[in-house]
């Protein structure tokens, strides 16, 4: 079934190489999510929406 979450964290914290690789993997995951959300926002962007027009406010 695997290790409990606290055991996994202890293994990661005691191995600097693994800690660095997890940080890099997490950064890549967040960057990928941000990129996909930016593309999604570009796809659904509607310039005729009056809420986006600053003169309307």
Secondary structure as the mmCIF struct_conf table of DSSP 4:
data_model
#
loop_
_struct_conf.conf_type_id
_struct_conf.id
_struct_conf.beg_label_comp_id
_struct_conf.beg_label_asym_id
_struct_conf.beg_label_seq_id
_struct_conf.end_label_comp_id
_struct_conf.end_label_asym_id
_struct_conf.end_label_seq_id
HELX_RH_AL_P HELX_RH_AL_P1 UNK A 5 UNK A 13
TURN_TY1_P TURN_TY1_P1 UNK A 14 UNK A 14
HELX_RH_AL_P HELX_RH_AL_P2 UNK A 16 UNK A 44
TURN_TY1_P TURN_TY1_P2 UNK A 47 UNK A 48
TURN_TY1_P TURN_TY1_P3 UNK A 50 UNK A 52
HELX_RH_3T_P HELX_RH_3T_P1 UNK A 54 UNK A 56
#
